[in-house]
Amino acid sequence: MVNVSSTDDLKSKAEQHFKEQEIQKSFLDSLISTVCDKTEIITGNSELNNNSFIEMNEVFKEIAAAVLAQSNSTQDIYGSVKWILAWKR
């Protein structure tokens, strides 16, 4: 014969265990949702940062081209001034 009180105890413990698992599952679902949200934010920021680096690279190329052009102009002016000074002697 099965002891009714031990069966009731087992049933009660099983129900309690099931409730605890539901609480843990709900908590884990919440954590997973939060992690997914944060991952999407990080991905968005990474794309934004990448685009910013691409734009900065283009600006640096333009600056370098302008510096080169100014350097060439300065050398041309120096050459002209040097030629004029030599010619006046």
LUMTIBA-934147 format. One line per field, with one value per atom (N, C-alpha, C): residue in three letters; chain; atom name; x, y, z. Coordinates in nm, 3 decimals, m for minus. Each point is the difference from the previous one (the first is absolute). Layout:
! residues N
type = c(ALA, ...)
mol = c(A, ...)
atom = c(CA, ...)
east = c(X, ...)
north = c(Y, ...)
up = c(Z, ...)
END
This chain:
! residues 89
type = c(MET, MET, MET, VAL, VAL, VAL, ASN, ASN, ASN, VAL, VAL, VAL, SER, SER, SER, SER, SER, SER, THR, THR, THR, ASP, ASP, ASP, ASP, ASP, ASP, LEU, LEU, LEU, LYS, LYS, LYS, SER, SER, SER, LYS, LYS, LYS, ALA, ALA, ALA, GLU, GLU, GLU, GLN, GLN, GLN, HIS, HIS, HIS, PHE, PHE, PHE, LYS, LYS, LYS, GLU, GLU, GLU, GLN, GLN, GLN, GLU, GLU, GLU, ILE, ILE, ILE, GLN, GLN, GLN, LYS, LYS, LYS, SER, SER, SER, PHE, PHE, PHE, LEU, LEU, LEU, ASP, ASP, ASP, SER, SER, SER, LEU, LEU, LEU, ILE, ILE, ILE, SER, SER, SER, THR, THR, THR, VAL, VAL, VAL, CYS, CYS, CYS, ASP, ASP, ASP, LYS, LYS, LYS, THR, THR, THR, GLU, GLU, GLU, ILE, ILE, ILE, ILE, ILE, ILE, THR, THR, THR, GLY, GLY, GLY, ASN, ASN, ASN, SER, SER, SER, GLU, GLU, GLU, LEU, LEU, LEU, ASN, ASN, ASN, ASN, ASN, ASN, ASN, ASN, ASN, SER, SER, SER, PHE, PHE, PHE, ILE, ILE, ILE, GLU, GLU, GLU, MET, MET, MET, ASN, ASN, ASN, GLU, GLU, GLU, VAL, VAL, VAL, PHE, PHE, PHE, LYS, LYS, LYS, GLU, GLU, GLU, ILE, ILE, ILE, ALA, ALA, ALA, ALA, ALA, ALA, ALA, ALA, ALA, VAL, VAL, VAL, LEU, LEU, LEU, ALA, ALA, ALA, GLN, GLN, GLN, SER, SER, SER, ASN, ASN, ASN, SER, SER, SER, THR, THR, THR, GLN, GLN, GLN, ASP, ASP, ASP, ILE, ILE, ILE, TYR, TYR, TYR, GLY, GLY, GLY, SER, SER, SER, VAL, VAL, VAL, LYS, LYS, LYS, TRP, TRP, TRP, ILE, ILE, ILE, LEU, LEU, LEU, ALA, ALA, ALA, TRP, TRP, TRP, LYS, LYS, LYS, ARG, ARG, ARG)
mol = c(A, A, A, A, A, A, A, A, A, A, A, A, A, A, A, A, A, A, A, A, A, A, A, A, A, A, A, A, A, A, A, A, A, A, A, A, A, A, A, A, A, A, A, A, A, A, A, A, A, A, A, A, A, A, A, A, A, A, A, A, A, A, A, A, A, A, A, A, A, A, A, A, A, A, A, A, A, A, A, A, A, A, A, A, A, A, A, A, A, A, A, A, A, A, A, A, A, A, A, A, A, A, A, A, A, A, A, A, A, A, A, A, A, A, A, A, A, A, A, A, A, A, A, A, A, A, A, A, A, A, A, A, A, A, A, A, A, A, A, A, A, A, A, A, A, A, A, A, A, A, A, A, A, A, A, A, A, A, A, A, A, A, A, A, A, A, A, A, A, A, A, A, A, A, A, A, A, A, A, A, A, A, A, A, A, A, A, A, A, A, A, A, A, A, A, A, A, A, A, A, A, A, A, A, A, A, A, A, A, A, A, A, A, A, A, A, A, A, A, A, A, A, A, A, A, A, A, A, A, A, A, A, A, A, A, A, A, A, A, A, A, A, A, A, A, A, A, A, A, A, A, A, A, A, A, A, A, A, A, A, A, A, A, A, A, A, A)
atom = c(N, CA, C, N, CA, C, N, CA, C, N, CA, C, N, CA, C, N, CA, C, N, CA, C, N, CA, C, N, CA, C, N, CA, C, N, CA, C, N, CA, C, N, CA, C, N, CA, C, N, CA, C, N, CA, C, N, CA, C, N, CA, C, N, CA, C, N, CA, C, N, CA, C, N, CA, C, N, CA, C, N, CA, C, N, CA, C, N, CA, C, N, CA, C, N, CA, C, N, CA, C, N, CA, C, N, CA, C, N, CA, C, N, CA, C, N, CA, C, N, CA, C, N, CA, C, N, CA, C, N, CA, C, N, CA, C, N, CA, C, N, CA, C, N, CA, C, N, CA, C, N, CA, C, N, CA, C, N, CA, C, N, CA, C, N, CA, C, N, CA, C, N, CA, C, N, CA, C, N, CA, C, N, CA, C, N, CA, C, N, CA, C, N, CA, C, N, CA, C, N, CA, C, N, CA, C, N, CA, C, N, CA, C, N, CA, C, N, CA, C, N, CA, C, N, CA, C, N, CA, C, N, CA, C, N, CA, C, N, CA, C, N, CA, C, N, CA, C, N, CA, C, N, CA, C, N, CA, C, N, CA, C, N, CA, C, N, CA, C, N, CA, C, N, CA, C, N, CA, C, N, CA, C, N, CA, C, N, CA, C, N, CA, C, N, CA, C, N, CA, C, N, CA, C, N, CA, C, N, CA, C)
east = c(0.082, m0.082, 0.088, m0.039, 0.075, m0.043, 0.098, m0.027, m0.051, m0.122, m0.065, 0.075, 0.047, 0.067, 0.132, 0.072, 0.126, m0.027, m0.109, m0.037, m0.037, m0.077, m0.037, 0.124, 0.093, 0.124, 0.080, 0.010, 0.072, m0.067, m0.134, m0.074, 0.022, m0.003, 0.021, 0.141, 0.099, 0.138, 0.019, m0.067, 0.011, m0.062, m0.115, m0.065, 0.087, 0.059, 0.089, 0.121, 0.057, 0.115, m0.037, m0.118, m0.048, m0.015, m0.056, m0.015, 0.136, 0.096, 0.135, 0.064, m0.023, 0.054, m0.066, m0.130, m0.068, 0.057, 0.028, 0.060, 0.138, 0.081, 0.134, m0.008, m0.094, m0.018, m0.038, m0.090, m0.041, 0.118, 0.081, 0.119, 0.099, 0.023, 0.093, m0.052, m0.130, m0.058, 0.023, m0.015, 0.024, 0.146, 0.091, 0.143, 0.034, m0.055, 0.027, m0.051, m0.118, m0.056, 0.090, 0.048, 0.088, 0.130, 0.058, 0.124, m0.021, m0.112, m0.030, m0.012, m0.070, m0.015, 0.137, 0.082, 0.133, 0.087, m0.012, 0.077, m0.039, m0.128, m0.046, 0.056, 0.004, 0.056, 0.149, 0.072, 0.144, 0.024, m0.080, 0.014, m0.025, m0.104, m0.029, 0.114, 0.055, 0.112, 0.124, 0.022, 0.115, m0.010, m0.120, m0.021, 0.021, m0.051, 0.018, 0.147, 0.073, 0.144, 0.075, m0.035, 0.064, m0.022, m0.124, m0.029, 0.078, 0.014, 0.077, 0.146, 0.058, 0.139, 0.017, m0.097, 0.006, m0.002, m0.089, m0.007, 0.129, 0.055, 0.126, 0.113, 0.003, 0.102, m0.009, m0.119, m0.018, 0.046, m0.032, 0.041, 0.152, 0.064, 0.146, 0.064, m0.060, 0.052, m0.010, m0.113, m0.016, 0.102, 0.022, 0.097, 0.140, 0.034, 0.132, 0.018, m0.103, 0.008, 0.018, m0.071, 0.012, 0.140, 0.054, 0.135, 0.102, m0.016, 0.091, m0.009, m0.122, m0.018, 0.063, m0.018, 0.060, 0.152, 0.052, 0.144, 0.056, m0.068, 0.044, m0.005, m0.106, m0.011, 0.112, 0.029, 0.108, 0.134, 0.024, 0.124, 0.007, m0.113, m0.003, 0.028, m0.061, 0.022, 0.147, 0.054, 0.141, 0.090, m0.030, 0.079, m0.009, m0.118, m0.018, 0.075, m0.014, 0.069, 0.151, 0.048, 0.143, 0.047, m0.080, 0.036, 0.001, m0.101, m0.007, 0.120, 0.033, 0.114, 0.131, 0.013, 0.122, 0.002, m0.111, m0.008, 0.035, m0.038, 0.026, 0.146, 0.078, 0.141, 0.075)
north = c(m0.117, 0.117, 0.126, 0.102, 0.123, 0.096, 0.062, 0.096, 0.129, 0.040, 0.118, 0.127, 0.010, 0.123, 0.018, m0.109, 0.014, 0.036, m0.048, 0.035, 0.147, 0.045, 0.142, 0.089, m0.045, 0.076, 0.008, m0.113, m0.001, 0.091, m0.006, 0.085, 0.148, 0.032, 0.139, 0.047, m0.087, 0.035, 0.016, m0.086, 0.010, 0.130, 0.037, 0.126, 0.120, m0.005, 0.108, 0.010, m0.113, m0.003, 0.056, m0.035, 0.049, 0.153, 0.055, 0.144, 0.071, m0.061, 0.058, 0.000, m0.107, m0.006, 0.105, 0.023, 0.104, 0.138, 0.026, 0.128, 0.015, m0.107, 0.004, 0.019, m0.067, 0.014, 0.144, 0.057, 0.139, 0.095, m0.023, 0.082, m0.013, m0.124, m0.024, 0.063, m0.010, 0.064, 0.151, 0.058, 0.144, 0.034, m0.081, 0.023, m0.013, m0.101, m0.021, 0.118, 0.048, 0.117, 0.122, 0.021, 0.113, m0.012, m0.120, m0.022, 0.025, m0.047, 0.022, 0.150, 0.072, 0.145, 0.070, m0.036, 0.062, m0.036, m0.123, m0.042, 0.081, 0.025, 0.083, 0.142, 0.054, 0.134, 0.001, m0.101, m0.009, m0.012, m0.082, m0.017, 0.132, 0.071, 0.131, 0.098, 0.001, 0.089, m0.038, m0.129, m0.045, 0.047, m0.010, 0.047, 0.151, 0.072, 0.145, 0.036, m0.069, 0.025, m0.030, m0.109, m0.037, 0.109, 0.048, 0.107, 0.127, 0.028, 0.119, m0.014, m0.120, m0.021, 0.015, m0.047, 0.015, 0.147, 0.078, 0.144, 0.070, m0.036, 0.061, m0.032, m0.121, m0.040, 0.087, 0.025, 0.085, 0.143, 0.051, 0.136, 0.007, m0.099, 0.001, m0.005, m0.075, m0.003, 0.139, 0.069, 0.135, 0.096, m0.012, 0.086, m0.026, m0.127, m0.034, 0.055, m0.008, 0.053, 0.152, 0.067, 0.146, 0.039, m0.074, 0.028, m0.019, m0.104, m0.024, 0.113, 0.042, 0.110, 0.129, 0.026, 0.121, m0.010, m0.116, m0.019, 0.024, m0.053, 0.023, 0.147, 0.069, 0.143, 0.077, m0.036, 0.067, m0.021, m0.121, m0.026, 0.079, 0.011, 0.079, 0.147, 0.052, 0.141, 0.020, m0.089, 0.010, m0.002, m0.091, m0.008, 0.129, 0.060, 0.125, 0.115, 0.009, 0.106, m0.016, m0.121, m0.027, 0.040, m0.030, 0.034, 0.152, 0.069, 0.146, 0.065, m0.047, 0.056, m0.025, m0.116, m0.030, 0.085, 0.027, 0.077, 0.146, 0.057, 0.139, 0.025, m0.096, 0.020, 0.027)
up = c(0.000, 0.000, 0.000, m0.078, m0.013, 0.109, 0.061, 0.105, m0.063, 0.036, m0.060, 0.038, 0.123, 0.042, m0.074, m0.027, m0.073, m0.145, m0.057, m0.137, m0.008, 0.100, 0.004, 0.017, 0.083, 0.020, m0.131, m0.068, m0.128, m0.102, m0.002, m0.094, 0.034, 0.127, 0.045, m0.035, 0.023, m0.032, m0.151, m0.077, m0.146, m0.050, 0.058, m0.039, 0.038, 0.119, 0.044, m0.092, m0.035, m0.089, m0.138, m0.048, m0.129, 0.005, 0.109, 0.014, 0.001, 0.071, 0.004, m0.139, m0.075, m0.136, m0.090, 0.018, m0.078, 0.031, 0.127, 0.040, m0.062, 0.006, m0.059, m0.151, m0.065, m0.144, m0.035, 0.075, m0.023, 0.017, 0.104, 0.023, m0.114, m0.045, m0.111, m0.130, m0.024, m0.119, 0.004, 0.118, 0.016, m0.028, 0.053, m0.024, m0.148, m0.065, m0.142, m0.081, 0.035, m0.070, 0.018, 0.121, 0.027, m0.078, m0.002, m0.073, m0.150, m0.053, m0.142, m0.030, 0.087, m0.019, 0.003, 0.097, 0.011, m0.120, m0.048, m0.117, m0.122, m0.017, m0.112, 0.010, 0.121, 0.020, m0.035, 0.047, m0.028, m0.150, m0.066, m0.145, m0.071, 0.041, m0.059, 0.021, 0.122, 0.029, m0.081, m0.017, m0.079, m0.144, m0.057, m0.137, m0.009, 0.100, 0.003, 0.011, 0.089, 0.015, m0.130, m0.065, m0.125, m0.106, m0.009, m0.095, 0.034, 0.128, 0.041, m0.041, 0.018, m0.041, m0.150, m0.075, m0.146, m0.037, 0.063, m0.027, 0.040, 0.117, 0.044, m0.097, m0.050, m0.096, m0.125, m0.049, m0.118, 0.028, 0.119, 0.036, 0.009, 0.059, 0.010, m0.139, m0.091, m0.138, m0.063, 0.022, m0.054, 0.062, 0.130, 0.068, m0.055, m0.017, m0.053, m0.141, m0.083, m0.136, 0.003, 0.091, 0.011, 0.049, 0.096, 0.050, m0.112, m0.078, m0.113, m0.102, m0.031, m0.095, 0.053, 0.130, 0.058, 0.000, 0.029, m0.003, m0.140, m0.101, m0.139, m0.036, 0.044, m0.029, 0.069, 0.125, 0.074, m0.071, m0.047, m0.072, m0.131, m0.070, m0.124, 0.029, 0.107, 0.036, 0.038, 0.080, 0.039, m0.124, m0.092, m0.123, m0.081, m0.007, m0.075, 0.067, 0.132, 0.073, m0.015, 0.010, m0.015, m0.140, m0.102, m0.137, m0.020, 0.057, m0.012, 0.069, 0.119, 0.073, m0.075, m0.060, m0.078, m0.126, m0.063, m0.123, 0.023, 0.119, 0.029, 0.030, 0.024, 0.034, m0.121)
END
